[in-house]
């Protein structure tokens, strides 16, 4: 072999042997739950906080509606990781529940004929809630170290489902996060009924995080009606409202609003970093040995 060809062959071999290896990054565990309520198998995704396998601690569970791997699970799991490494809010178990046809599974039955005609398959929120109550929550509680405290989070139609659950089955969760909920549904029927539904509930220590982006129209009006009802019944829940209409759109609001909600609901004392190091002080010098 000629010297130049030999050198090139050796170089190629060296480069091949030094090529970086690749491995998938594991974000969590995906379960397939056969549901009798839904009469089908459903994807349930779980993210566990760092150190879970080495300890015995129990954790609050955050149930994410629209929690499929191709839905909102990856970025909300990322917020779980952020809380764990930044010490700004408590570690959580995050459970993503995948939805199918969202308008069918996450809406209460409409009374307005326009909505019944436009969305003939809608109205399955009670059934989906039964799925959570009787199958998903027991499945998670049996397999993971959970506490009695649990939360639910969702945006858009999933946010509507969160509000629907807050009003119609308030004891199912301790904390509720509704980001830009689709309270335009059924010409704001759920929002209009909220004052009466809240009056029928006993006092509660529940907490509700509610936000709205720049959607406007009947969506904003529905949120405003619902917000006023909750504010008029302060013993039913502690409310935090975040008006994000000047900085977020419907497409951008979920992640920052979810972060804000977790910082409010599960805040931890500020981390003690100790004395300020010399390199962060103007003109500072290292201490003498």
C-alpha positions in Angstrom: 0.0 0.0 0.0 1.3 3.4 -0.9 2.3 5.6 2.1 -0.4 8.2 1.4 -3.1 5.6 1.1 -1.8 3.9 4.3 -1.9 7.1 6.2 -5.4 7.9 5.1 -6.6 4.4 6.1 -5.0 4.7 9.5 -6.5 8.2 10.0 -10.0 6.8 9.0 -9.6 3.9 11.4 -8.6 6.3 14.2 -11.5 8.6 13.6 -13.9 5.6 13.5 -12.6 4.3 16.9 -12.9 7.8 18.4 -16.5 8.4 17.2 -18.8 9.4 20.0 -21.4 6.9 21.2 -25.1 7.7 21.4 -27.7 6.5 23.8 -31.3 7.5 24.4 -32.1 9.9 27.3 -34.7 8.4 29.7 -37.3 11.0 30.7 -39.5 8.7 32.7 -41.6 5.5 32.7 -44.5 4.9 30.3 -47.2 2.5 31.4 -50.0 1.1 29.3 -53.2 1.0 31.4 -56.1 -1.1 30.1 -59.1 1.0 31.1 -62.5 -0.6 31.7 -64.1 2.9 31.9 -62.7 4.0 28.5 -62.8 0.5 27.0 -59.3 0.9 25.6 -55.6 1.0 26.6 -54.3 4.4 27.6 -50.7 5.7 27.9 -49.8 6.9 31.5 -46.4 8.5 31.8 -44.5 9.0 35.1 -41.6 11.2 36.0 -39.9 10.6 39.4 -37.8 13.1 41.3 -34.0 12.5 41.5 -33.2 10.2 44.3 -36.6 8.6 44.4 -35.2 5.0 44.2 -32.7 5.6 47.0 -35.2 7.0 49.6 -38.4 6.3 51.3 -40.0 9.8 51.0 -43.5 10.2 49.8 -44.4 12.9 47.3 -47.4 14.9 46.1 -48.5 13.8 42.7 -49.2 16.3 39.9 -51.6 14.8 37.3 -51.1 16.3 33.9 -54.1 16.2 31.5 -52.9 16.0 27.9 -49.9 14.1 29.4 -48.8 12.0 26.4 -45.2 11.8 25.3 -46.2 13.7 22.2 -48.4 16.1 24.2 -47.3 18.1 27.3 -45.5 15.5 29.3 -41.9 16.3 28.3 -42.0 20.0 29.1 -43.9 19.6 32.4 -41.6 16.8 33.5 -38.8 19.4 32.8 -40.4 21.7 35.3 -40.3 18.8 37.8 -36.6 18.5 37.2 -36.1 22.3 37.5 -37.8 22.3 40.9 -35.6 19.4 42.1 -32.3 21.0 41.0 -33.1 24.6 41.9 -34.6 24.0 45.3 -37.2 26.6 44.6 -40.2 24.3 44.9 -40.8 20.9 46.4 -40.1 17.8 44.3 -43.1 16.1 42.8 -44.2 12.9 41.1 -45.6 14.0 37.7 -48.1 11.7 36.0 -49.0 12.5 32.4 -52.4 11.1 31.3 -52.7 10.9 27.6 -55.9 12.2 26.0 -57.5 10.9 22.8 -60.1 13.1 21.1 -59.9 16.0 23.4 -63.2 17.7 22.5 -64.9 14.4 23.3 -63.1 13.5 26.5 -62.5 16.9 28.2 -65.8 18.8 27.8 -69.1 18.6 29.8 -72.2 17.9 27.7 -73.3 21.1 25.9 -76.8 22.5 26.3 -76.5 25.1 23.5 -77.8 23.6 20.3 -75.1 25.3 18.3 -72.4 23.4 20.2 -74.3 20.1 20.1 -74.5 20.4 16.3 -70.9 21.5 15.8 -69.4 19.0 18.3 -71.6 15.9 18.2 -69.0 13.7 20.0 -68.5 16.1 22.9 -69.5 15.8 26.5 -67.3 13.0 28.0 -65.7 14.8 30.9 -67.5 12.9 33.6 -66.4 9.6 32.1 -62.8 10.8 31.8 -63.0 11.9 35.4 -64.2 8.5 36.4 -61.3 7.0 34.6 -58.9 9.2 36.7 -60.7 8.5 40.0 -61.3 4.7 39.7 -58.3 3.6 37.6 -55.4 6.1 37.1 -55.1 7.4 40.7 -55.4 3.9 42.3 -52.9 2.6 39.7 -50.4 5.3 40.7 -51.0 5.0 44.5 -50.4 1.3 44.3 -47.0 1.6 42.5 -45.5 4.8 43.8 -44.8 6.5 47.2 -47.6 9.1 47.1 -49.1 11.3 49.7 -52.8 12.1 50.1 -52.1 15.5 48.5 -52.5 15.5 44.7 -52.9 18.2 42.1 -54.2 18.4 38.5 -53.0 20.7 35.8 -54.2 21.4 32.2 -54.3 24.1 29.6 -57.0 25.0 27.1 -59.6 22.2 26.9 -57.6 20.4 29.6 -57.9 23.6 31.6 -61.7 23.5 31.1 -61.6 19.9 32.5 -59.7 21.2 35.5 -62.3 23.9 36.2 -65.1 21.3 35.6 -63.5 19.0 38.1 -62.9 21.8 40.6 -66.7 22.7 40.5 -68.3 19.3 40.2 -65.9 16.9 42.1 -63.9 19.3 44.3 -62.5 16.6 46.6 -60.7 14.7 43.9 -57.6 16.9 44.0 -56.1 19.3 46.6 -54.7 21.7 44.1 -56.0 22.8 40.7 -54.0 24.6 37.9 -56.2 25.9 35.0 -54.1 27.6 32.3 -56.2 29.6 29.8 -59.1 27.3 30.3 -61.6 27.0 27.4 -64.5 28.5 29.3 -66.0 29.7 26.0 -67.4 26.1 25.9 -71.2 25.9 25.6 -71.4 29.7 25.5 -69.7 30.0 28.9 -72.3 27.7 30.6 -69.8 26.3 33.2 -68.6 29.8 34.1 -72.1 31.0 34.5 -73.0 28.1 36.8 -69.9 28.4 38.9 -71.3 30.8 41.5 -74.2 28.4 42.3 -71.9 25.3 42.3 -69.5 27.0 44.7 -72.3 27.9 47.1 -73.3 24.3 47.2 -69.8 23.2 48.4 -68.5 23.2 51.9 -65.5 25.2 53.1 -62.2 23.8 51.8 -58.5 24.2 51.9 -58.2 23.6 48.1 -56.0 26.0 46.1 -56.7 27.1 42.5 -54.2 28.7 40.1 -56.0 30.4 37.2 -54.5 32.2 34.3 -55.4 33.8 31.0 -53.3 34.9 28.0 -54.3 37.2 25.2 -57.3 35.1 23.9 -60.0 37.6 24.6 -63.6 37.2 23.5 -65.9 34.7 25.1 -62.9 32.9 26.5 -61.7 35.9 28.5 -65.3 36.6 29.5 -65.7 33.1 30.8 -62.6 33.2 32.8 -63.6 36.6 34.3 -67.1 35.2 35.3 -65.5 32.2 36.9 -62.8 34.2 38.6 -65.4 36.6 40.1 -67.4 33.6 41.5 -64.3 32.1 43.2 -63.3 35.5 44.6 -66.9 35.9 46.1 -66.5 32.5 47.8 -63.1 32.7 49.5 -63.8 29.9 52.0 -64.2 27.5 49.1 -60.7 27.8 47.8 -57.6 30.0 47.8 -57.2 31.6 44.4 -54.2 32.9 42.6 -55.0 34.6 39.4 -52.4 35.5 36.8 -53.3 37.8 34.0 -50.8 37.1 31.2 -52.7 38.8 28.4 -50.0 41.4 27.6 -47.1 38.9 27.3 -48.4 35.5 26.3 -50.5 34.0 23.5 -52.5 30.8 23.7 -49.6 29.0 22.1 -46.9 30.3 24.5 -48.6 30.5 27.9 -48.6 27.0 29.3 -45.0 26.5 30.2 -44.4 29.9 32.0 -47.8 29.8 33.7 -47.1 26.2 34.9 -43.8 27.3 36.4 -45.4 30.2 38.1 -48.1 27.9 39.5 -45.5 25.4 40.9 -43.5 28.2 42.5 -46.7 29.4 44.3 -48.2 26.0 45.3 -45.0 24.2 46.4 -42.6 27.0 47.3 -39.7 26.0 49.6 -37.5 28.3 51.8 -34.8 30.1 49.9 -31.7 28.0 49.5 -28.8 29.1 51.8 -25.8 29.4 49.6 -23.7 30.7 52.5 -21.5 33.9 52.5 -21.1 35.7 49.2 -17.8 34.4 47.6 -15.0 37.0 47.0 -15.3 36.8 43.2 -18.8 38.2 43.3 -17.8 41.2 45.4 -16.5 44.3 43.6 -12.7 44.4 44.2 -12.8 41.2 46.1 -9.7 39.1 46.8 -9.2 35.5 47.7 -8.7 34.9 51.4 -5.1 34.5 52.6 -3.9 31.0 53.2 
